[in-house]
Amino acid sequence: MKPTNIILDLLRTYRHRGTSARNIMSTAEMFGVTQNLTRVTLSRLVNRGLVENVSRGHYRLATVSDPVSNFIEEWQRGEARCRKWTTDTYLVAHISAPSEKDLWILAATGFLPIRPALWARPDNLVRSRELLTEWLLELGLSHQVLLMHHAQLDAKEQKNLISAYQIDKLKAGYRAMNSRLAKSAMTLTSRSKPEAMSESFHLGGEAIQLLAKDPYLPKPLIRTDERIALWKAMKEYDRLGRGIWADSPTMMPAALAGST
């Protein structure tokens, strides 16, 4: 749990209204981050323009926020991220000598390598080619990328690509996470506030990462009902978690009572 991630994830929870530095420090302390390191990290995020200091001791995500944060928040759109698939059409990205960041972005948006310098995924994302290219560039993909829509792959490439998605593993992941969310939701409200906060932060973060980076494969490659069920479960868990994370003096360690 990096201090930067803790702060940004917490501020996403509070959205536009933000929260106090005192709350941020008490939360970070729950995950072993010192008050001093939290203050330094918070200051750096303000300087980077990712966080706004809206009033004395009160912070929120910047209005123009980090594109990666926006990418993560797209999980909330669920199936609206996709459109009906024209069978056997693919998006193909050509990029030579990709950096580690390029590889992360391609993988996070569902592309897999099919040949040297070529990555592909089913062409079922809702964005047009122009908007998709712009979106990938905003995330930090190299400007050398060439994106092709409605591309055709030969039968062997299609088979290899679909196999590489490990569809059975994807479906098992949906079911396992859905089960974990259900079990956690049944017990969260009966736990102490720090325990409930910690569990909802960790588990909710895992589920959001899973949904945000899911390849959103289309029918008929995968049955989408289990993915939709997980999305609905996470929407409800998110609502529950936000209630638990609401500002409350009872969640702050006594040592922070006089902090600013």
BALOBA-1460 file (C-alpha; in Angstrom, 3 decimals):
// residues 260
<rec num="1" residu="m" x="0.000" y="0.000" z="0.000"/>
<rec num="2" residu="k" x="1.906" y="3.022" z="-1.267"/>
<rec num="3" residu="p" x="1.113" y="6.353" z="0.422"/>
<rec num="4" residu="t" x="0.193" y="7.887" z="-2.947"/>
<rec num="5" residu="n" x="-2.308" y="5.115" z="-3.684"/>
<rec num="6" residu="i" x="-3.827" y="5.311" z="-0.213"/>
<rec num="7" residu="i" x="-4.416" y="9.053" z="-0.508"/>
<rec num="8" residu="l" x="-5.790" y="8.969" z="-4.059"/>
<rec num="9" residu="d" x="-8.041" y="5.977" z="-3.350"/>
<rec num="10" residu="l" x="-9.358" y="7.641" z="-0.208"/>
<rec num="11" residu="l" x="-10.077" y="10.907" z="-2.003"/>
<rec num="12" residu="r" x="-11.916" y="9.007" z="-4.753"/>
<rec num="13" residu="t" x="-14.204" y="7.752" z="-1.996"/>
<rec num="14" residu="y" x="-15.138" y="11.286" z="-0.989"/>
<rec num="15" residu="r" x="-15.332" y="12.578" z="-4.557"/>
<rec num="16" residu="h" x="-15.992" y="16.309" z="-4.953"/>
<rec num="17" residu="r" x="-16.521" y="17.110" z="-1.275"/>
<rec num="18" residu="g" x="-13.073" y="15.830" z="-0.264"/>
<rec num="19" residu="t" x="-11.975" y="15.188" z="3.300"/>
<rec num="20" residu="s" x="-9.732" y="16.519" z="6.044"/>
<rec num="21" residu="a" x="-5.992" y="16.099" z="6.369"/>
<rec num="22" residu="r" x="-6.714" y="14.621" z="9.788"/>
<rec num="23" residu="n" x="-8.850" y="11.901" z="8.202"/>
<rec num="24" residu="i" x="-6.227" y="11.240" z="5.521"/>
<rec num="25" residu="m" x="-3.499" y="10.865" z="8.131"/>
<rec num="26" residu="s" x="-5.565" y="8.575" z="10.349"/>
<rec num="27" residu="t" x="-6.401" y="6.382" z="7.366"/>
<rec num="28" residu="a" x="-2.796" y="6.183" z="6.202"/>
<rec num="29" residu="e" x="-1.725" y="5.356" z="9.753"/>
<rec num="30" residu="m" x="-4.020" y="2.317" z="9.656"/>
<rec num="31" residu="f" x="-1.852" y="1.001" z="6.822"/>
<rec num="32" residu="g" x="1.458" y="1.726" z="8.539"/>
<rec num="33" residu="v" x="2.210" y="5.117" z="6.947"/>
<rec num="34" residu="t" x="3.530" y="7.771" z="9.319"/>
<rec num="35" residu="q" x="1.917" y="11.173" z="9.647"/>
<rec num="36" residu="n" x="5.062" y="12.849" z="8.376"/>
<rec num="37" residu="l" x="5.210" y="10.716" z="5.226"/>
<rec num="38" residu="t" x="1.514" y="11.340" z="4.610"/>
<rec num="39" residu="r" x="2.033" y="15.112" z="4.862"/>
<rec num="40" residu="v" x="4.980" y="14.965" z="2.437"/>
<rec num="41" residu="t" x="3.066" y="12.771" z="-0.026"/>
<rec num="42" residu="l" x="-0.015" y="14.977" z="0.162"/>
<rec num="43" residu="s" x="2.114" y="18.049" z="-0.541"/>
<rec num="44" residu="r" x="3.686" y="16.376" z="-3.554"/>
<rec num="45" residu="l" x="0.275" y="15.383" z="-4.944"/>
<rec num="46" residu="v" x="-0.875" y="19.003" z="-4.599"/>
<rec num="47" residu="n" x="2.268" y="20.195" z="-6.401"/>
<rec num="48" residu="r" x="1.642" y="17.657" z="-9.189"/>
<rec num="49" residu="g" x="-1.869" y="19.028" z="-9.638"/>
<rec num="50" residu="l" x="-3.572" y="15.738" z="-8.731"/>
<rec num="51" residu="v" x="-4.993" y="16.965" z="-5.411"/>
<rec num="52" residu="e" x="-6.463" y="20.348" z="-4.461"/>
<rec num="53" residu="n" x="-6.144" y="22.036" z="-1.072"/>
<rec num="54" residu="v" x="-9.639" y="23.586" z="-1.135"/>
<rec num="55" residu="s" x="-9.463" y="25.103" z="2.350"/>
<rec num="56" residu="r" x="-7.265" y="24.935" z="5.428"/>
<rec num="57" residu="g" x="-6.677" y="21.267" z="6.188"/>
<rec num="58" residu="h" x="-9.183" y="20.030" z="3.576"/>
<rec num="59" residu="y" x="-8.338" y="18.216" z="0.332"/>
<rec num="60" residu="r" x="-10.027" y="16.657" z="-2.691"/>
<rec num="61" residu="l" x="-9.053" y="15.212" z="-6.059"/>
<rec num="62" residu="a" x="-8.201" y="17.907" z="-8.576"/>
<rec num="63" residu="t" x="-10.903" y="18.839" z="-11.056"/>
<rec num="64" residu="v" x="-8.533" y="17.875" z="-13.863"/>
<rec num="65" residu="s" x="-7.386" y="14.603" z="-12.396"/>
<rec num="66" residu="d" x="-4.902" y="11.931" z="-13.301"/>
<rec num="67" residu="p" x="-5.897" y="10.052" z="-16.507"/>
<rec num="68" residu="v" x="-5.035" y="6.777" z="-14.757"/>
<rec num="69" residu="s" x="-7.485" y="7.660" z="-11.955"/>
<rec num="70" residu="n" x="-10.123" y="8.336" z="-14.599"/>
<rec num="71" residu="f" x="-9.325" y="4.994" z="-16.201"/>
<rec num="72" residu="i" x="-9.832" y="3.192" z="-12.894"/>
<rec num="73" residu="e" x="-13.152" y="4.958" z="-12.331"/>
<rec num="74" residu="e" x="-14.437" y="3.605" z="-15.642"/>
<rec num="75" residu="w" x="-15.327" y="0.369" z="-13.847"/>
<rec num="76" residu="q" x="-18.529" y="2.120" z="-12.817"/>
<rec num="77" residu="r" x="-19.741" y="2.180" z="-16.435"/>
<rec num="78" residu="g" x="-19.900" y="-1.598" z="-16.597"/>
<rec num="79" residu="e" x="-21.193" y="-2.947" z="-19.898"/>
<rec num="80" residu="a" x="-21.585" y="0.603" z="-21.210"/>
<rec num="81" residu="r" x="-17.860" y="0.395" z="-21.964"/>
<rec num="82" residu="c" x="-18.689" y="-2.047" z="-24.780"/>
<rec num="83" residu="r" x="-20.790" y="-2.229" z="-27.911"/>
<rec num="84" residu="k" x="-22.091" y="-5.168" z="-29.897"/>
<rec num="85" residu="w" x="-19.258" y="-7.074" z="-31.497"/>
<rec num="86" residu="t" x="-19.060" y="-7.585" z="-35.220"/>
<rec num="87" residu="t" x="-17.831" y="-11.174" z="-35.085"/>
<rec num="88" residu="d" x="-14.177" y="-11.769" z="-35.950"/>
<rec num="89" residu="t" x="-13.198" y="-8.096" z="-36.084"/>
<rec num="90" residu="y" x="-10.319" y="-6.881" z="-33.956"/>
<rec num="91" residu="l" x="-8.527" y="-3.792" z="-32.797"/>
<rec num="92" residu="v" x="-4.846" y="-4.025" z="-33.661"/>
<rec num="93" residu="a" x="-2.199" y="-1.745" z="-32.161"/>
<rec num="94" residu="h" x="1.192" y="-1.458" z="-33.819"/>
<rec num="95" residu="i" x="4.003" y="-0.090" z="-31.677"/>
<rec num="96" residu="s" x="7.682" y="-0.886" z="-31.969"/>
<rec num="97" residu="a" x="10.026" y="-0.979" z="-28.959"/>
<rec num="98" residu="p" x="7.261" y="-0.467" z="-26.356"/>
<rec num="99" residu="s" x="8.218" y="0.821" z="-22.931"/>
<rec num="100" residu="e" x="7.063" y="-0.782" z="-19.677"/>
<rec num="101" residu="k" x="4.353" y="1.874" z="-19.491"/>
<rec num="102" residu="d" x="3.201" y="1.039" z="-23.026"/>
<rec num="103" residu="l" x="2.966" y="-2.638" z="-22.091"/>
<rec num="104" residu="w" x="0.960" y="-1.821" z="-18.946"/>
<rec num="105" residu="i" x="-1.511" y="0.345" z="-20.881"/>
<rec num="106" residu="l" x="-2.002" y="-2.228" z="-23.619"/>
<rec num="107" residu="a" x="-2.542" y="-5.036" z="-21.095"/>
<rec num="108" residu="a" x="-4.836" y="-2.894" z="-18.914"/>
<rec num="109" residu="t" x="-7.061" y="-2.143" z="-21.912"/>
<rec num="110" residu="g" x="-7.319" y="-5.752" z="-23.014"/>
<rec num="111" residu="f" x="-4.685" y="-5.982" z="-25.745"/>
<rec num="112" residu="l" x="-2.487" y="-9.069" z="-26.015"/>
<rec num="113" residu="p" x="0.560" y="-9.619" z="-28.231"/>
<rec num="114" residu="i" x="-0.013" y="-11.568" z="-31.447"/>
<rec num="115" residu="r" x="3.213" y="-10.825" z="-33.354"/>
<rec num="116" residu="p" x="6.324" y="-8.741" z="-32.763"/>
<rec num="117" residu="a" x="5.180" y="-5.086" z="-32.439"/>
<rec num="118" residu="l" x="1.491" y="-6.087" z="-32.834"/>
<rec num="119" residu="w" x="-1.171" y="-6.316" z="-30.103"/>
<rec num="120" residu="a" x="-4.839" y="-7.121" z="-30.623"/>
<rec num="121" residu="r" x="-8.189" y="-7.355" z="-28.855"/>
<rec num="122" residu="p" x="-11.809" y="-7.797" z="-29.986"/>
<rec num="123" residu="d" x="-13.134" y="-4.625" z="-31.580"/>
<rec num="124" residu="n" x="-16.034" y="-4.113" z="-29.170"/>
<rec num="125" residu="l" x="-15.015" y="-1.045" z="-27.159"/>
<rec num="126" residu="v" x="-17.558" y="1.739" z="-27.332"/>
<rec num="127" residu="r" x="-15.099" y="4.514" z="-28.234"/>
<rec num="128" residu="s" x="-14.537" y="5.346" z="-31.888"/>
<rec num="129" residu="r" x="-11.044" y="4.836" z="-33.311"/>
<rec num="130" residu="e" x="-10.250" y="8.529" z="-32.905"/>
<rec num="131" residu="l" x="-11.506" y="8.692" z="-29.319"/>
<rec num="132" residu="l" x="-9.843" y="5.418" z="-28.420"/>
<rec num="133" residu="t" x="-6.507" y="6.604" z="-29.777"/>
<rec num="134" residu="e" x="-6.872" y="9.872" z="-27.859"/>
<rec num="135" residu="w" x="-7.763" y="7.974" z="-24.685"/>
<rec num="136" residu="l" x="-4.741" y="5.667" z="-24.954"/>
<rec num="137" residu="l" x="-2.434" y="8.622" z="-25.582"/>
<rec num="138" residu="e" x="-3.855" y="10.422" z="-22.530"/>
<rec num="139" residu="l" x="-3.053" y="7.343" z="-20.463"/>
<rec num="140" residu="g" x="0.532" y="7.702" z="-21.646"/>
<rec num="141" residu="l" x="0.824" y="5.304" z="-24.589"/>
<rec num="142" residu="s" x="3.628" y="6.168" z="-26.974"/>
<rec num="143" residu="h" x="2.687" y="8.505" z="-29.820"/>
<rec num="144" residu="q" x="4.241" y="5.958" z="-32.163"/>
<rec num="145" residu="v" x="1.164" y="3.769" z="-31.797"/>
<rec num="146" residu="l" x="-0.907" y="3.016" z="-34.892"/>
<rec num="147" residu="l" x="-4.397" y="1.758" z="-34.096"/>
<rec num="148" residu="m" x="-6.421" y="-0.189" z="-36.659"/>
<rec num="149" residu="h" x="-10.154" y="-0.910" z="-36.331"/>
<rec num="150" residu="h" x="-12.157" y="-3.761" z="-37.884"/>
<rec num="151" residu="a" x="-8.975" y="-5.703" z="-38.551"/>
<rec num="152" residu="q" x="-9.108" y="-9.346" z="-39.610"/>
<rec num="153" residu="l" x="-6.867" y="-12.029" z="-38.107"/>
<rec num="154" residu="d" x="-6.181" y="-15.393" z="-39.646"/>
<rec num="155" residu="a" x="-7.759" y="-18.439" z="-38.010"/>
<rec num="156" residu="k" x="-4.604" y="-19.433" z="-36.113"/>
<rec num="157" residu="e" x="-4.058" y="-15.914" z="-34.743"/>
<rec num="158" residu="q" x="-7.684" y="-15.704" z="-33.609"/>
<rec num="159" residu="k" x="-7.467" y="-19.062" z="-31.860"/>
<rec num="160" residu="n" x="-4.204" y="-18.154" z="-30.137"/>
<rec num="161" residu="l" x="-5.517" y="-14.747" z="-29.038"/>
<rec num="162" residu="i" x="-8.757" y="-16.114" z="-27.605"/>
<rec num="163" residu="s" x="-6.866" y="-18.895" z="-25.846"/>
<rec num="164" residu="a" x="-4.469" y="-16.376" z="-24.314"/>
<rec num="165" residu="y" x="-7.361" y="-14.621" z="-22.534"/>
<rec num="166" residu="q" x="-7.851" y="-17.770" z="-20.404"/>
<rec num="167" residu="i" x="-11.608" y="-17.304" z="-20.418"/>
<rec num="168" residu="d" x="-12.300" y="-20.027" z="-17.849"/>
<rec num="169" residu="k" x="-9.894" y="-18.285" z="-15.470"/>
<rec num="170" residu="l" x="-11.635" y="-14.946" z="-16.086"/>
<rec num="171" residu="k" x="-15.022" y="-16.449" z="-15.225"/>
<rec num="172" residu="a" x="-13.648" y="-18.143" z="-12.133"/>
<rec num="173" residu="g" x="-12.217" y="-14.783" z="-11.063"/>
<rec num="174" residu="y" x="-15.637" y="-13.126" z="-11.385"/>
<rec num="175" residu="r" x="-17.273" y="-15.837" z="-9.284"/>
<rec num="176" residu="a" x="-14.579" y="-15.815" z="-6.611"/>
<rec num="177" residu="m" x="-14.634" y="-12.029" z="-6.214"/>
<rec num="178" residu="n" x="-18.424" y="-11.939" z="-6.170"/>
<rec num="179" residu="s" x="-18.402" y="-14.506" z="-3.372"/>
<rec num="180" residu="r" x="-15.808" y="-12.555" z="-1.378"/>
<rec num="181" residu="l" x="-17.811" y="-9.332" z="-1.719"/>
<rec num="182" residu="a" x="-21.000" y="-11.058" z="-0.579"/>
<rec num="183" residu="k" x="-19.322" y="-12.588" z="2.482"/>
<rec num="184" residu="s" x="-17.664" y="-9.307" z="3.423"/>
<rec num="185" residu="a" x="-20.872" y="-7.289" z="2.984"/>
<rec num="186" residu="m" x="-22.679" y="-9.584" z="5.440"/>
<rec num="187" residu="t" x="-20.208" y="-8.855" z="8.243"/>
<rec num="188" residu="l" x="-18.893" y="-5.326" z="7.622"/>
<rec num="189" residu="t" x="-21.508" y="-3.474" z="9.636"/>
<rec num="190" residu="s" x="-20.970" y="-5.724" z="12.664"/>
<rec num="191" residu="r" x="-17.225" y="-5.070" z="12.822"/>
<rec num="192" residu="s" x="-15.360" y="-2.249" z="14.482"/>
<rec num="193" residu="k" x="-15.023" y="0.808" z="12.295"/>
<rec num="194" residu="p" x="-11.252" y="0.431" z="11.738"/>
<rec num="195" residu="e" x="-11.676" y="-3.234" z="10.797"/>
<rec num="196" residu="a" x="-14.542" y="-2.495" z="8.432"/>
<rec num="197" residu="m" x="-12.652" y="0.382" z="6.857"/>
<rec num="198" residu="s" x="-9.526" y="-1.693" z="6.321"/>
<rec num="199" residu="e" x="-11.374" y="-4.645" z="4.792"/>
<rec num="200" residu="s" x="-13.591" y="-2.543" z="2.521"/>
<rec num="201" residu="f" x="-10.543" y="-0.567" z="1.362"/>
<rec num="202" residu="h" x="-8.520" y="-3.674" z="0.506"/>
<rec num="203" residu="l" x="-11.293" y="-5.837" z="-0.928"/>
<rec num="204" residu="g" x="-13.055" y="-3.003" z="-2.728"/>
<rec num="205" residu="g" x="-9.729" y="-1.979" z="-4.244"/>
<rec num="206" residu="e" x="-9.122" y="-5.527" z="-5.485"/>
<rec num="207" residu="a" x="-12.565" y="-5.704" z="-7.073"/>
<rec num="208" residu="i" x="-12.184" y="-2.307" z="-8.727"/>
<rec num="209" residu="q" x="-8.807" y="-3.295" z="-10.168"/>
<rec num="210" residu="l" x="-10.332" y="-6.490" z="-11.526"/>
<rec num="211" residu="l" x="-13.204" y="-4.632" z="-13.190"/>
<rec num="212" residu="a" x="-11.126" y="-1.682" z="-14.384"/>
<rec num="213" residu="k" x="-8.544" y="-3.903" z="-16.113"/>
<rec num="214" residu="d" x="-10.956" y="-6.556" z="-17.337"/>
<rec num="215" residu="p" x="-10.718" y="-7.057" z="-21.130"/>
<rec num="216" residu="y" x="-14.532" y="-6.864" z="-21.428"/>
<rec num="217" residu="l" x="-14.627" y="-9.666" z="-23.944"/>
<rec num="218" residu="p" x="-17.788" y="-9.781" z="-26.044"/>
<rec num="219" residu="k" x="-20.407" y="-12.377" z="-26.642"/>
<rec num="220" residu="p" x="-20.066" y="-15.036" z="-28.044"/>
<rec num="221" residu="l" x="-16.507" y="-15.356" z="-26.692"/>
<rec num="222" residu="i" x="-17.737" y="-15.263" z="-23.097"/>
<rec num="223" residu="r" x="-21.015" y="-15.273" z="-21.213"/>
<rec num="224" residu="t" x="-21.300" y="-11.806" z="-19.729"/>
<rec num="225" residu="d" x="-23.792" y="-12.581" z="-16.953"/>
<rec num="226" residu="e" x="-21.099" y="-13.373" z="-14.359"/>
<rec num="227" residu="r" x="-19.211" y="-10.183" z="-15.193"/>
<rec num="228" residu="i" x="-22.431" y="-8.170" z="-14.904"/>
<rec num="229" residu="a" x="-23.231" y="-9.851" z="-11.585"/>
<rec num="230" residu="l" x="-19.825" y="-8.867" z="-10.232"/>
<rec num="231" residu="w" x="-20.262" y="-5.284" z="-11.429"/>
<rec num="232" residu="k" x="-23.645" y="-5.041" z="-9.683"/>
<rec num="233" residu="a" x="-22.216" y="-6.566" z="-6.512"/>
<rec num="234" residu="m" x="-19.351" y="-4.082" z="-6.516"/>
<rec num="235" residu="k" x="-21.723" y="-1.156" z="-7.041"/>
<rec num="236" residu="e" x="-23.568" y="-2.216" z="-3.899"/>
<rec num="237" residu="y" x="-20.343" y="-2.883" z="-1.984"/>
<rec num="238" residu="d" x="-19.072" y="0.537" z="-3.046"/>
<rec num="239" residu="r" x="-22.227" y="2.130" z="-1.646"/>
<rec num="240" residu="l" x="-21.774" y="0.226" z="1.607"/>
<rec num="241" residu="g" x="-18.087" y="1.117" z="1.808"/>
<rec num="242" residu="r" x="-18.739" y="4.812" z="1.258"/>
<rec num="243" residu="g" x="-21.085" y="4.804" z="4.234"/>
<rec num="244" residu="i" x="-18.423" y="3.176" z="6.410"/>
<rec num="245" residu="w" x="-15.786" y="5.634" z="5.250"/>
<rec num="246" residu="a" x="-17.886" y="8.716" z="5.986"/>
<rec num="247" residu="d" x="-16.009" y="11.189" z="8.196"/>
<rec num="248" residu="s" x="-16.503" y="10.364" z="11.845"/>
<rec num="249" residu="p" x="-14.493" y="11.348" z="14.933"/>
<rec num="250" residu="t" x="-14.771" y="7.745" z="16.165"/>
<rec num="251" residu="m" x="-12.496" y="6.522" z="13.378"/>
<rec num="252" residu="m" x="-9.566" y="8.718" z="14.373"/>
<rec num="253" residu="p" x="-6.889" y="7.454" z="16.745"/>
<rec num="254" residu="a" x="-6.775" y="9.478" z="19.951"/>
<rec num="255" residu="a" x="-3.253" y="10.601" z="19.074"/>
<rec num="256" residu="l" x="-4.651" y="12.511" z="16.113"/>
<rec num="257" residu="a" x="-7.416" y="14.307" z="17.969"/>
<rec num="258" residu="g" x="-5.444" y="17.538" z="18.154"/>
<rec num="259" residu="s" x="-3.790" y="17.280" z="14.734"/>
<rec num="260" residu="t" x="-4.408" y="19.743" z="11.924"/>
